[in-house]
């Protein structure tokens, strides 16, 4: 990611009606890079983007595009370099989807706005890129929100820009089309060295696609760093003010709070096998205990977040005989156990002892049996 920023802000202050919301913003994105803005609702992400693209008047500072102050550039010159996909609905009652996508070519046409054969070919290619061929000739007003989002992206692609700014572009998309959209952006970044600035609510997606992440919170830029340094359990919980639940950096997702109370079942898990059971118990409001899990185990972060009682050991280690016996006694006192582990080896020998103890004591039940009445 070498080179100067293609678009950047210098001491930018943004706000409404002359009242500052966020001051001294200094961020930028290079060609071939994705910069993602994250943060709570109302923190100012959209305000920053709208100010950068001149939809809102700057209170102070400068936005520099390809080495030039954007304030001194003509709209047509800006449009040849910068495309936007914002959340506002556009009026397209008398336009087909192809017509809307074709507006991306207007910066390159003459005063009459007549598209050439080359322009039409570029529009067709953009529609194909977003997989919108099936509804390209339908009225823009008659398609779904998700389909509209794809057409607006096609319009941006048709501009052949050097930088694309997107505000919550995945908001109306299903899982399949979210992945398609982000894959399209990644390909444009890699193959055409486009610079991308995007705001996202989906932290798991932001963690996966971003080269750098800007964290907006409490009317300020809190951090700007790589995903590896941003997406940590404690920091994300603080950024979003998460109190009832937790953020899981390993999975890029949030976990609901654990169910408090005396555990009604002990879950012997490991290797990711226990996660569906932990979450099912939490959803059902059943307090449970879990272990014995090394910190390096896939089950560890979810069990730690959701279990009423949790037994763990350091990463890549096993519990001592005394620790294992203590857990066995606790499991027997609870009086019911579910084992999700399909097989045991040296790394989970302690859990095999739990399994054997539960089986010998007659307290081992299957998950299905537990749900059919054993948990009542």
JOFEN-V130158 format. One record per residue. N is the residue number from 0. RES is the residue in one small letter. OMEGA is omega in whole degrees, 0 to 359 (none if undefined). BURIAL is + if it has 16 or more other C-alpha atoms within 10 Angstrom, else -. Layout:
BEGIN
n: {N	N}
res: {RES	RES}
omega: {OMEGA	OMEGA}
burial: {BURIAL	BURIAL}
END
This chain:
BEGIN
n: {0	1	2	3	4	5	6	7	8	9	10	11	12	13	14	15	16	17	18	19	20	21	22	23	24	25	26	27	28	29	30	31	32	33	34	35	36	37	38	39	40	41	42	43	44	45	46	47	48	49	50	51	52	53	54	55	56	57	58	59	60	61	62	63	64	65	66	67	68	69	70	71	72	73	74	75	76	77	78	79	80	81	82	83	84	85	86	87	88	89	90	91	92	93	94	95	96	97	98	99	100	101	102	103	104	105	106	107	108	109	110	111	112	113	114	115	116	117	118	119	120	121	122	123	124	125	126	127	128	129	130	131	132	133	134	135	136	137	138	139	140	141	142	143	144	145	146	147	148	149	150	151	152	153	154	155	156	157	158	159	160	161	162	163	164	165	166	167	168	169	170	171	172	173	174	175	176	177	178	179	180	181	182	183	184	185	186	187	188	189	190	191	192	193	194	195	196	197	198	199	200	201	202	203	204	205	206	207	208	209	210	211	212	213	214	215	216	217	218	219	220	221	222	223	224	225	226	227	228	229	230	231	232	233	234	235	236	237	238	239	240	241	242	243	244	245	246	247	248	249	250	251	252	253	254	255	256	257	258	259	260	261	262	263	264	265	266	267	268	269	270	271	272	273	274	275	276	277	278	279	280	281	282	283	284	285	286	287	288	289	290	291	292	293	294	295	296	297	298	299	300	301	302	303	304	305	306	307	308	309	310	311	312	313	314	315	316	317	318	319	320	321	322	323	324	325	326	327	328	329	330	331	332	333	334	335	336	337	338	339	340	341	342	343	344	345	346	347	348	349	350	351	352	353	354	355	356	357	358	359	360	361	362	363	364	365	366	367	368	369	370	371	372	373	374	375}
res: {x	x	x	x	x	x	x	x	x	x	x	x	x	x	x	x	x	x	x	x	x	x	x	x	x	x	x	x	x	x	x	x	x	x	x	x	x	x	x	x	x	x	x	x	x	x	x	x	x	x	x	x	x	x	x	x	x	x	x	x	x	x	x	x	x	x	x	x	x	x	x	x	x	x	x	x	x	x	x	x	x	x	x	x	x	x	x	x	x	x	x	x	x	x	x	x	x	x	x	x	x	x	x	x	x	x	x	x	x	x	x	x	x	x	x	x	x	x	x	x	x	x	x	x	x	x	x	x	x	x	x	x	x	x	x	x	x	x	x	x	x	x	x	x	x	x	x	x	x	x	x	x	x	x	x	x	x	x	x	x	x	x	x	x	x	x	x	x	x	x	x	x	x	x	x	x	x	x	x	x	x	x	x	x	x	x	x	x	x	x	x	x	x	x	x	x	x	x	x	x	x	x	x	x	x	x	x	x	x	x	x	x	x	x	x	x	x	x	x	x	x	x	x	x	x	x	x	x	x	x	x	x	x	x	x	x	x	x	x	x	x	x	x	x	x	x	x	x	x	x	x	x	x	x	x	x	x	x	x	x	x	x	x	x	x	x	x	x	x	x	x	x	x	x	x	x	x	x	x	x	x	x	x	x	x	x	x	x	x	x	x	x	x	x	x	x	x	x	x	x	x	x	x	x	x	x	x	x	x	x	x	x	x	x	x	x	x	x	x	x	x	x	x	x	x	x	x	x	x	x	x	x	x	x	x	x	x	x	x	x	x	x	x	x	x	x	x	x	x	x	x	x	x	x	x	x	x	x	x	x	x	x	x	x	x	x	x	x	x	x	x	x	x	x	x	x}
omega: {180	177	182	178	176	173	184	175	179	179	184	173	183	179	183	177	178	180	183	173	177	185	172	179	179	179	179	179	178	172	182	184	175	176	185	175	175	178	182	173	177	183	177	182	181	179	177	182	181	178	180	183	173	172	173	180	177	173	177	175	188	168	183	180	180	175	182	177	183	181	182	182	175	182	180	179	176	183	177	182	189	175	182	172	184	185	182	177	176	180	181	186	184	184	170	178	179	178	181	179	183	178	176	180	186	176	185	183	176	184	182	177	181	181	176	175	178	179	180	179	178	178	179	180	179	178	178	181	181	176	183	183	186	182	184	183	175	176	180	181	186	181	183	178	179	178	177	180	179	178	178	175	177	177	179	180	180	177	184	186	172	179	176	177	183	179	180	186	183	188	185	185	172	186	181	185	170	181	178	181	182	176	177	179	180	179	178	179	183	190	184	178	175	172	183	170	186	170	183	169	184	185	180	178	179	181	186	188	191	167	173	185	175	182	182	182	175	176	177	169	186	178	169	187	178	178	182	180	182	189	175	187	187	184	181	177	178	181	183	180	182	179	179	183	183	175	180	183	181	182	182	185	177	173	177	179	178	175	182	179	179	180	179	178	176	180	174	186	178	176	182	184	184	188	179	181	178	183	178	178	179	180	182	180	181	176	182	173	181	177	354	190	172	179	180	183	179	180	192	186	181	178	179	182	191	185	174	173	187	181	185	175	179	182	174	177	179	180	176	178	180	179	180	179	178	179	178	179	179	179	180	178	177	170	178	183	173	176	180	185	182	180	183	176	182	184	178	179	179	179	175	176	175	180	181	180	179	180	181	181	179	181	182	178	174	178	179	180	179	182	181	177	181	182	183	none}
burial: {-	-	-	-	+	+	+	+	+	-	-	+	+	+	+	-	-	-	-	-	+	+	+	-	+	+	+	+	+	+	+	+	+	+	+	+	+	+	+	-	-	-	+	+	+	+	+	+	+	+	+	+	+	-	-	+	+	+	+	+	+	+	+	+	+	+	-	-	-	+	-	-	-	-	-	-	-	+	+	+	+	+	+	+	+	+	+	-	-	-	-	-	-	-	-	+	+	+	+	+	+	+	+	+	+	+	+	+	-	-	-	-	-	-	+	-	-	-	+	+	-	+	+	+	+	+	+	-	+	+	+	+	-	-	+	+	-	-	+	+	+	-	-	-	-	+	+	+	+	+	+	+	+	+	+	+	+	+	+	+	+	+	+	+	+	+	+	+	+	+	-	+	+	-	-	-	+	+	-	+	+	+	-	+	+	+	-	+	+	-	-	-	+	+	+	+	+	+	+	+	+	-	+	+	+	+	+	-	+	+	+	+	+	+	+	+	+	-	-	-	+	-	-	+	-	-	+	-	-	+	+	-	+	-	-	+	+	-	+	+	-	-	-	-	-	+	+	+	+	-	-	+	-	+	+	+	-	+	+	-	-	-	+	+	+	+	+	+	+	+	+	-	+	+	+	-	+	+	+	-	+	+	-	-	-	+	+	+	+	+	+	+	+	+	+	-	+	+	+	+	+	+	+	+	+	+	+	+	+	+	+	+	+	-	-	-	-	+	+	-	-	-	-	+	+	-	+	+	-	-	+	+	-	+	+	+	+	+	+	+	+	-	-	-	-	-	-	+	-	+	+	+	+	+	+	-	+	+	-	-	-	-	+	+	+	-	+	-	-	+	-	-	-	-	-	-}
END
